[in-house]
Every structure is written in C-alpha cells, then in structure tokens.
Amino acid sequence: MLAQRIITGIVGGALTIFIIYEGNWLFFLMMVLLALVGWYEYSQMVSKLKANLADRTGAVWLVALFSAYWFGSTKLMLFFSALMMAWLLLRTVVFHSKVKPVDSAYTLYGLIYIGAGFLAMLALRNGILASFFTGSFATVMLEPARFFVFLLVFSTWASDTFAFAAGKLKGKVKLCPAISPGKTREGALGGFIGTIVTALIFSLVFKYAVIDAIAIGIIIGIMAPLGDLVESVLKRTCQIKDSGNIIPGHGGVLDRFDSLLFAGPALYLFLLLLA
C-alpha cells in the first residue's frame, strides 16, 4: 500500500509538473477533467444523503463555464452562471414531487466548491493575471503564469507534508476531533511554518519580494488546511472514508486536491488585489 502510494505520488507529481510547465491546452484539459471527476465524486458522496442533484446538468455547466473562460468570453460566463442559477430554482417547481430546495442547494454547494477551485487554477495559469504585473513578479526567473501555479502547488504540498510530519513527530493536542480526529494543533503549526518556508525558498530562487513570499505563505498556510477540513466535514457527513479510488493509494481527486480547492482561489484573489 505504501509502495503503491509512493509510486503513484512520483508519477502523478512528475506528470503534474510537466503539464503545469507546458500549460495551454494540456492544462485546460487537465483542469476540466479534474473538475468533472471531482464533480462525479461529489455526486456519489452526496447520493448517500439521498440528495437529488442536477448531476448531468452540473457536468455540462462546468465544461461550458471553463470553455467560456478559456476563450475569453466574460459574457458567456455570466450567461451560463445565470442560466444555472435559474435552473436550480426552477427544477424545484418543474420536478416538485422529486426535487426539494435542499437538493438544489447541494448542487450549488458542489459546483461552487469544485468549479471555483479548479477555475482559479486555470485563471492563474492562462497568463491574463500575470500580464498585469510590471513590478516584483514580472522579473521572476520563470514565466509568471507558470511561476504562480508552481508556487501554489509546491506551497500546498508543503502544507500537507509538513503538517503530516509534525503531527506524527510531535502531535498531541487534537485540532478538530469531531471533524478530523487525526489532525493535531502541532501538525497544523508545522504545516503553516513549512508553507511560509517554502514560499520564502521560492522568493530566493526565483527572485521576488520577501514580503510577498511571507504574505503568500500565510495565505496558503491558512487556506490549505481549511480546504482539507471542508472535505473532511463532507466525507464525515456522508459517512465515507475517501471521495473515490481513481488515484491508487491516494483515494479520489477531491482527496488529493481538497487543499488546492481553497488555496487556489485565495492566491488568485490576493494576486488580483496586488496587481
């Protein structure tokens, strides 16, 4: 089991780095695929609660929204968003005997949770945000759009890795025993410090401001574990251990990307305010 987890991690990590570096259509397709698999996993989880999700409509909407963004059409994005909101309300009328308001609420929850997370990563990589920077990030020793995603991914990985290591070595006081019994305050602190250190290492290697590195480290150091806890709540509510089994030894897409689904939008909003 451990060997399978390590091999999958190495292969998956190398493939992820390659796709991030290449960007363009490869990255777009990866984000769409991950969003669809994540949505499927979410639908399967929530089905344990007897919720009647608009699962097929949700999958079509995710593809349409991501495509509209990729082709640079803000109008289409707004149109698809308004259309989906209207449908989530109207389906409780059209199918009133089978669909309750809570069903549409579960659908909206999942689409925001999954769609916003992967869309933020796509937005970081496509280069539009990076083009606004003429100061610190414009001079990094890597194309800024690539740099932002690598910084996000490695800082989030550092958060998870350092939290796990610190929890194993020094963990005593439970962080949220009712939600995730395995997490400790010592582990959370270790993950937080490890994230900031990783961001600082990036600042030294790629030459950007230390103050920005500290800010980004703090943001990801807080948001990454919160993303993990959100998925833990969801799994505990649905009474399941893993969101899926598509990644050997690691569970499902949501199990592997839960931290990024929170850290990605947070980093994007910070950079948007900084631009």
C-alpha positions, 0 to 999 in steps of 0.5 A: 500500500505504501509502495503503491502510494509512493509510486503513484505520488512520483508519477502523478507529481512528475506528470503534474509538473510537466503539464503545469510547465507546458500549460495551454491546452494540456492544462485546460484539459487537465483542469476540466477533467479534474473538475468533472471527476471531482464533480462525479465524486461529489455526486456519489458522496452526496447520493448517500444523503439521498440528495437529488442533484442536477448531476448531468446538468452540473457536468455540462455547466462546468465544461461550458463555464471553463470553455467560456473562460478559456476563450475569453468570453466574460459574457458567456460566463455570466450567461451560463452562471445565470442560466444555472442559477435559474435552473436550480430554482426552477427544477424545484417547481418543474420536478416538485414531487422529486426535487426539494430546495435542499437538493438544489442547494447541494448542487450549488454547494458542489459546483461552487466548491469544485468549479471555483477551485479548479477555475482559479487554477486555470485563471492563474495559469492562462497568463491574463493575471500575470500580464498585469504585473510590471513590478516584483513578479514580472522579473521572476526567473520563470514565466509568471503564469507558470511561476504562480501555479508552481508556487501554489502547488509546491506551497500546498504540498508543503502544507500537507507534508509538513503538517503530516510530519509534525503531527506524527513527530510531535502531535498531541493536542487534537485540532478538530476531533469531531471533524478530523480526529487525526489532525493535531494543533502541532501538525497544523503549526508545522504545516503553516511554518513549512508553507511560509518556508517554502514560499520564502525558498521560492522568493530566493530562487526565483527572485521576488519580494520577501514580503510577498513570499511571507504574505503568500505563505500565510495565505496558503498556510491558512487556506490549505488546511481549511480546504482539507477540513471542508472535505473532511466535514463532507466525507464525515457527513456522508459517512465515507472514508475517501471521495473515490479510488481513481488515484491508487493509494491516494483515494479520489481527486477531491482527496488529493486536491481538497487543499488546492480547492481553497488555496487556489482561489485565495492566491488568485484573489490576493494576486488580483488585489496586488496587481 
